[in-house]
Amino acid sequence: MPLVWPLARLAGSRTVLVAYGTEAWNPSPWLRRAARRAHLVLSISQFTASRMIEWGLPPDGVSVVPNPVDGELLRRVGARGPRRGPRLLTVARLDGSDRHKGVERVIKVLPQLLERERELRYLVVGSGDDLPRLRALASELDLDDVVEFRQDVTDDMLPGVYSEADLFVLPSTGEGFGFAFIEALACGTPVLAGNRDASREPLLDGRLGRLVDPLDDAALTRGVLEGLKARHLDAAGRAALREEVLRAYGFDAFRDRVRQSLGTLGAGDLERPRVGSTITLTP
């Protein structure tokens, strides 16, 4: 990265910094200097852009360009076989540094949910060093037969996992965007998210899914029960859900946002790009 600036100067090119992940909210002094020297910052969400502006970036130098979802890969697949009750799903990293994802919160409200949905099951897909603690919590609450942890799910298996779920739930308090939400929606699966972070953005402030206070157990319980009612959506309803998320976050929308953002640099036709440099702030 230290070579970016002299190379950009020698090439006469502009620099673009792509920012996503919570590291962009409170970056190191070096990354702050790098961001201030960039000609343009592309932020994954308005939430992240606002945080970066708070620590010194000019508002007119930041554009919001969310990651796109591949609708060819992520689509509803297979016919769901018979099963006894509804299924909740979370797909997330399970590291100790990612406890804000809210898996623990869902596990803790399961006893209340089971009073209304006795056959409810909760599938947690992901791995990390917090997994043993979450397993222990499920056992402590006598939920070993209710909560299933799976670490062996590959990317090509995800469409099937999303399609089997009745409700994708991630009551996070620290999302920089929440890409898993639009993956689930692209598979026609309803979602529930928290309202305290950037999770609002992929759900278009609640138009594409339910938003609840993730720190309010009663609100989370109500939100899950209401969300499970959507499991009765017919094929047309799920197709409409998928169509709307692809319209907002598909590749066509992504290309339009990139063209508009780079247009502020006078970059010209993207089919004939200039030599340029990119720095990325990532998790």
C-alpha positions in Angstrom: 0.0 0.0 0.0 2.8 2.5 0.6 3.6 2.3 -3.1 0.1 3.4 -4.2 0.6 7.1 -3.8 4.0 7.5 -5.7 2.8 5.1 -8.4 -0.5 7.0 -8.8 1.5 10.3 -9.1 3.8 8.8 -11.7 0.9 7.4 -13.7 -1.1 10.5 -13.5 -4.0 8.5 -12.2 -6.5 9.0 -9.4 -6.9 6.9 -6.3 -10.1 5.3 -5.1 -10.5 3.8 -1.7 -13.1 1.0 -1.1 -14.3 0.9 2.5 -16.2 -1.9 4.1 -16.1 -3.6 7.5 -16.2 -2.2 11.0 -12.5 -1.2 10.7 -13.6 1.7 8.5 -15.6 3.1 11.5 -12.6 3.7 13.7 -9.4 3.2 11.5 -5.8 3.5 12.5 -4.0 6.8 11.9 -2.3 5.4 8.8 -5.7 4.5 7.3 -7.1 7.9 8.1 -4.3 9.5 6.2 -4.8 7.2 3.3 -8.5 7.9 3.1 -7.9 11.6 3.2 -5.5 11.4 0.3 -7.8 9.4 -1.9 -9.6 11.2 -4.7 -12.8 9.2 -4.0 -14.0 6.8 -1.2 -16.6 4.1 -2.1 -18.4 3.0 1.0 -20.4 -0.2 1.2 -23.3 1.6 3.1 -24.5 5.0 4.1 -24.0 4.0 7.8 -20.3 3.4 7.1 -20.0 6.5 5.1 -21.5 8.6 7.9 -19.0 7.1 10.4 -16.1 7.9 8.1 -17.3 11.5 7.6 -17.5 11.9 11.4 -13.7 11.2 11.6 -12.8 13.7 8.9 -13.6 12.8 5.3 -15.4 15.5 3.2 -19.0 14.4 2.5 -18.6 15.2 -1.2 -15.7 12.8 -1.4 -17.7 9.7 -0.3 -20.1 7.7 -2.5 -22.2 4.7 -1.3 -21.8 1.6 -3.5 -23.2 -1.6 -1.8 -21.8 -5.0 -2.9 -23.9 -6.7 -5.6 -25.6 -10.0 -5.2 -25.3 -12.6 -8.0 -28.8 -13.6 -8.8 -27.6 -16.5 -11.1 -25.9 -18.2 -8.2 -28.2 -17.2 -5.4 -31.7 -18.4 -6.2 -34.4 -20.6 -4.7 -33.5 -24.2 -5.4 -35.1 -27.6 -4.8 -38.4 -28.6 -3.4 -38.6 -28.6 0.4 -39.4 -32.0 1.8 -42.0 -32.5 4.5 -40.9 -31.6 8.0 -42.6 -31.1 11.4 -42.2 -27.3 12.0 -40.7 -24.0 10.9 -37.0 -23.3 10.6 -35.0 -20.3 11.5 -31.6 -19.7 9.9 -28.5 -17.6 10.7 -25.4 -17.6 8.5 -22.6 -15.7 10.2 -19.0 -15.8 11.5 -19.0 -17.2 15.0 -15.9 -15.5 16.3 -15.7 -13.9 19.7 -15.2 -10.6 18.0 -18.5 -11.0 16.2 -20.8 -11.5 19.1 -22.7 -8.4 17.9 -24.2 -10.7 15.2 -26.9 -11.7 17.8 -26.8 -15.5 17.6 -26.8 -15.6 21.4 -29.9 -13.4 21.5 -31.8 -15.7 19.3 -30.9 -18.8 21.4 -32.0 -17.0 24.5 -35.5 -16.2 23.2 -36.1 -19.7 21.8 -37.8 -20.9 25.0 -40.4 -18.2 24.5 -40.7 -18.9 20.8 -41.2 -22.6 21.5 -44.3 -21.8 23.6 -46.0 -20.6 20.4 -44.1 -22.8 17.8 -43.4 -26.1 19.5 -41.8 -27.7 16.5 -39.5 -24.7 15.8 -35.9 -25.5 14.9 -32.9 -23.1 14.6 -30.0 -23.7 12.2 -26.8 -21.8 12.7 -24.3 -21.9 9.8 -20.8 -20.7 10.5 -17.6 -21.4 12.3 -15.3 -19.5 14.8 -13.9 -19.5 18.2 -17.2 -18.6 19.8 -18.9 -21.8 18.7 -18.1 -23.8 21.9 -19.7 -21.1 24.0 -22.8 -21.0 21.9 -23.1 -24.8 22.0 -22.8 -24.7 25.8 -25.5 -22.0 26.0 -27.9 -24.1 23.9 -27.2 -27.1 26.1 -27.7 -25.0 29.3 -31.2 -24.0 28.0 -32.0 -27.6 27.1 -32.1 -26.7 23.4 -29.8 -29.4 22.0 -32.6 -30.8 19.9 -33.7 -27.4 18.8 -30.4 -25.7 17.7 -28.2 -27.2 15.1 -24.8 -25.9 14.4 -23.2 -26.6 10.9 -19.7 -25.7 9.9 -19.5 -27.8 6.7 -21.6 -25.5 4.4 -19.7 -24.5 1.3 -20.7 -21.5 -0.9 -22.3 -23.7 -3.5 -24.5 -25.2 -0.8 -25.8 -21.9 0.5 -28.7 -21.5 -2.0 -30.1 -24.7 -0.7 -29.6 -23.8 2.9 -31.3 -20.4 2.4 -34.1 -22.0 0.5 -34.9 -24.5 3.2 -35.3 -21.7 5.8 -38.6 -20.1 6.7 -37.0 -17.0 8.2 -33.4 -15.7 8.1 -32.7 -13.9 11.4 -29.7 -11.8 12.3 -30.4 -9.4 15.1 -27.0 -7.7 14.9 -25.9 -4.4 16.5 -22.7 -4.0 14.5 -23.2 -4.6 10.7 -21.4 -2.5 8.2 -24.0 -3.6 5.7 -25.2 -7.2 6.1 -24.7 -9.0 2.8 -26.2 -12.2 4.1 -29.6 -10.5 4.2 -29.7 -9.9 0.4 -28.3 -13.4 -0.2 -31.3 -14.8 1.7 -33.7 -12.5 -0.1 -32.3 -13.5 -3.5 -33.4 -17.0 -2.5 -36.9 -15.8 -1.7 -36.4 -16.2 2.0 -38.0 -13.6 4.4 -35.5 -11.9 6.8 -35.5 -10.2 10.2 -32.8 -7.8 11.2 -31.8 -5.3 13.9 -32.5 -1.6 13.6 -29.4 -0.2 15.4 -26.8 -0.6 12.6 -26.5 -0.7 8.8 -28.8 -3.7 8.6 -31.6 -1.2 7.8 -30.0 -0.5 4.4 -30.1 -3.9 2.6 -33.7 -4.1 3.8 -34.5 -0.7 2.4 -35.6 0.6 5.9 -38.0 -2.3 6.4 -39.4 -2.6 2.9 -37.7 -5.9 2.2 -37.9 -7.4 5.7 -38.7 -6.9 9.4 -36.6 -4.6 11.6 -36.7 -4.9 15.4 -34.7 -3.6 18.3 -32.1 -6.4 18.7 -31.6 -5.6 22.4 -35.3 -6.0 23.2 -36.1 -9.7 23.8 -39.8 -9.1 23.6 -39.5 -7.2 20.3 -37.2 -9.9 18.9 -39.7 -12.7 19.9 -42.6 -10.8 18.4 -40.7 -10.1 15.2 -39.7 -13.8 14.7 -43.3 -15.0 15.3 -44.6 -12.4 12.8 -41.9 -13.2 10.3 -42.8 -16.9 10.5 -46.2 -16.1 9.2 -44.5 -15.2 5.9 -43.5 -18.9 5.5 -46.9 -19.3 3.8 -45.8 -17.1 0.9 -46.6 -18.8 -2.4 -44.1 -19.0 -5.3 -45.3 -15.7 -6.7 -44.7 -13.9 -3.4 -41.2 -15.3 -3.0 -40.4 -14.4 -6.7 -41.6 -10.9 -6.1 -39.3 -10.6 -3.0 -36.4 -11.9 -5.1 -37.1 -9.5 -8.0 -37.2 -6.5 -5.7 -33.9 -7.3 -4.0 -32.2 -7.9 -7.4 -33.6 -4.6 -8.7 -31.9 -2.9 -5.7 -28.7 -4.9 -5.4 -28.2 -6.8 -8.7 -25.3 -6.2 -11.1 -27.2 -3.7 -13.2 -27.8 -1.5 -10.1 -24.1 -1.9 -9.1 -22.8 -0.9 -12.5 -25.0 2.2 -12.4 -23.8 3.2 -9.0 -20.1 2.7 -10.0 -20.5 4.7 -13.2 -22.2 7.5 -11.3 -19.5 7.6 -8.6 -16.6 7.4 -10.9 -18.2 10.1 -13.0 -17.4 12.6 -10.2 -13.7 12.0 -11.0 -14.3 12.7 -14.7 -13.4 9.0 -15.3 -15.3 8.9 -18.6 -16.5 5.7 -20.2 -16.0 2.7 -18.0 -15.4 0.6 -21.2 -12.1 2.5 -21.7 -10.8 2.8 -18.1 -7.8 4.9 -17.2 -4.9 3.5 -15.3 -5.9 3.8 -11.6 -5.1 2.6 -8.1 -7.4 1.2 -5.4 -6.9 0.8 -1.7 -9.3 -1.4 0.2 -10.2 -1.3 3.9 -11.5 -4.8 4.7 -12.2 -6.9 7.8 
